[in-house]
Amino acid sequence: MLQRKTQTAAFWRNQFEVTQDDLDFIHELVLDASSPLTTEQLSQRLIEEYQRRETSRMESELSKGKIYQPDKAYAVGQTLVFPTMDFAVAEITATRPGENPEHGDFSVIEVQFADNGSKREFAASLKTPHRLNQANGQSIVEKGALLTAQEIYRLYRDEIDESVLYALEEGERHTEFVQVGEYWLLSDMLADVHVGHLNIAEALIEMQSRPLTSQEILKEIDLGSHISQPMRTISINHALSGDDRFDKVGNGGNHLWYLKRLEPKEALEIPALLRPHSPRYNRALLSVELLQLEWELDDEWGESGVGSDVPSIVPSTSFTLIYP
């Protein structure tokens, strides 16, 4: 079977990059979805779209002519498709007897490629085994033995998510997309939360003198009855997170909002005991064991570390540190 590029590690790790067509697809995907989608959902649907495009292209290219196989006989004027040459299309311009005792009687066909006009020769009516004889049009587009989108995502999740997130957060069209928590939606899908609404939220929190949930704040704010409750919640959370007056103090999926100016100083500044202190020392005096330990710890304030790209090659090191 012909190797599909979407089934290779090289494509997802080195070649995959979100294009404008991909962003159009994601835009329509989010627009048509009944609820916001996570990065994982977007990535998996995009993988499925790549697989669909690849199959569609293969079927389209294969319909342009007969698939070249060395054991088949051909005639001048026939159009052949070469799947192993990126589905290049060529017309047979001449034939002649082959001359190679190892293969017995066979033919040689001369073909001219449609894309650049170049000519090449290939074997035909070949009796000896050849790897290209193992495939046919049906097996080339066969889907049964292929990795699913979910399996591909599990294998190359980091690389795929990195490309998707870069396009959504920093690409040319990043203003079209909004991330609220782990979910993505279109910016024009959000309810209009203006400064008046935020001022009301500030006053509510100050009057209650405690963090408030999104639902408690929404009880006093009218965002329109035509907007669904989930979208109202997403909209107010997004607006509050973008205003410097508010701080999300809840944990997990529980959004609790408080005012930064009411928080104790200790909650906003790094405690003195946790502030990094980097004394000067002569690293040349460190033993190989200590240098290895420093390298494995990969401390962000240290002078040596493995970085984040190759953590799997380093054995883990565990320490128990009490607060003092």
NORTAZI-V186666 format. One record per backbone hydrogen bond with DSSP energy under -1.0 kcal/mol. NH is the residue of the N-H (numbers start at 0). CO is the residue of the C=O. If there is no record, write none. Layout:
BEGIN
[[NH CO] [NH CO]]
END
This chain:
BEGIN
[[6 3] [7 4] [11 7] [12 8] [13 9] [14 10] [15 10] [22 18] [23 19] [24 20] [25 21] [26 22] [27 23] [28 24] [29 25] [30 26] [31 27] [32 28] [36 183] [41 37] [42 38] [43 39] [44 40] [45 41] [46 42] [47 43] [48 44] [49 45] [50 46] [51 47] [52 48] [53 49] [54 50] [55 51] [56 52] [57 53] [58 54] [59 55] [60 56] [61 57] [62 58] [63 60] [65 78] [67 80] [71 68] [76 91] [77 74] [79 89] [80 65] [81 87] [84 81] [86 81] [87 81] [89 79] [90 111] [91 77] [92 109] [93 109] [95 107] [97 105] [102 99] [106 123] [107 95] [108 121] [109 93] [110 119] [111 90] [112 117] [113 88] [116 112] [119 110] [121 108] [123 106] [124 71] [125 69] [132 129] [133 130] [139 135] [140 136] [145 142] [151 147] [152 148] [153 149] [154 150] [155 151] [159 155] [160 156] [161 157] [162 158] [163 159] [164 160] [165 161] [166 162] [167 163] [168 164] [169 165] [173 170] [175 172] [176 173] [177 184] [179 182] [182 179] [183 36] [184 177] [186 175] [188 185] [189 186] [192 190] [197 193] [198 194] [199 195] [200 196] [201 197] [202 198] [203 199] [204 200] [205 201] [206 202] [207 203] [208 204] [211 256] [216 212] [217 213] [218 214] [219 216] [220 217] [226 223] [231 227] [232 228] [233 229] [234 230] [235 231] [236 232] [237 233] [238 234] [239 235] [240 236] [241 237] [242 239] [245 242] [246 257] [248 255] [253 250] [254 252] [256 211] [257 246] [259 244] [261 258] [262 259] [266 263] [267 264] [268 264] [273 270] [274 271] [284 281] [285 282] [290 286] [291 287] [292 288] [293 289] [294 290] [295 291] [296 292] [297 293] [301 298] [312 309] [313 310]]
END
